[in-house]
Amino acid sequence: MFEVAVIDDPAAAEVSLDPVRARLLAELAAPASATALAARVGLPRQKVNYHLKALERHGLVELVEERRKGNVTERVMRATAVSYVISPSVLAAVAPDPDHAPDRVSARWLLALATRLVRDVGELVAGAARARRKVATFAIDGRVRFASAADRAAFAEDLAAAFTALAGRYHDETAEGGRDHRVIVALHPCATPSHEITRAGAGGPGRATEEPH
């Protein structure tokens, strides 16, 4: 079982977005039979079996074992991953293009970059899984609290300068056998968790608003 699997097939994406099937995927992080699942989700076993067959057709669940109980063969299933990400390639015709009107201070351009990141890394992960190899990646996830908009702007400029210097030190356009790597550095305000917004109520301290800086 993978920790994260990428869904890049539109039909599989449609199947996974059904609320009942999404619930079954969550329940199948550990192997279970249709009978056991039916008791957990409150549906008839026949209906659970119907949904499991749809998920299995699209590679979202897999057979772990078969158990014989009297005249009945019970199939024990599990999800193929702990969690799933739907690749933007599912909506390729309307996917954003980060090469169109790049703007490093635009939140929507950042979304376009993130979309490409999910698509490209998803393709790499899928290809590596087929070849039984690992993808060489590196990521940093950090948090910085700025006292003012001016501090944030200064930080962004320093970060851009540091990246330019570092890339210039290691980039070799003429390296024979070299391989291009994409580097994305993003800076954005931390989103307020939805449960905090609900608890605070509209207009309360947890209200989602545009930050003043």
Beta strands, then each sheet from edge to edge (+ up, - down):
strand 1: 2-7
strand 2: 32-33
strand 3: 61-69
strand 4: 72-79
strand 5: 81-86
sheet 1: 1+ 5+
sheet 2: 2+ 4- 3+
end
